[in-house]
């Protein structure tokens, strides 16, 4: 084993953690550049936003392309007009407006009511297997003045044209058991290699009374 490799190896713990010495020796002295795209900066760039008021749906029809590898939607204080409903989304390609892409997804939720009852587990009626329904992003949301849902949705490399588009979502809401906290975690994929260019958001029933959705691209 060469001197540089041996010195670097001596600064890695058995748990795989790099010690400070790994960054202070010859193992990094000759690194002059990193190939473009090999390391993401994590910087977010604002693309678009929508402020909602009694909207049945809200569509993002531009800004999702090959510019960024990751797109993040933040949904903030989404307040439904109808009680105990679900905030959801679907996707489309090109200039299509059907929003019925085939999706396989998972759904976990932790819930804690103000009455102190709790629940955690996989929720089978919130997922789908090769379905075309809207993706459910929260367990449920109440429509009392102080209730609603906030969270994020991430799309990974939606324009690659080779692989299916993976997505992750997480939301915090209140409304469970009359009133309570919810932590919902969603994952899945849009089962087409065709570039995803559009996203629609809506409630499972009724309008979105108020709220805001902001889209960022991440390099």
Secondary structure, 3 states (H helix, E strand, C coil): CCHHHHHHHCCECCCCCECHHHHCCCCCCCCCCCCCCCCCCCCEEEEEEEEEEEECEEEECCCCCCCCCEEEEEEEEEEECCCCECEEEEEEECCCCCCCCCEEEEEEEEEEECCCCEEEEECHHHCEEEECCCEECCCCECCCCCCEEEEEEEEECCCCCCCCEEEEEEEEEECHHHCEEEEEEEEEEECCCCCEEEEEEEECCCCEEEEEEEEEEEC
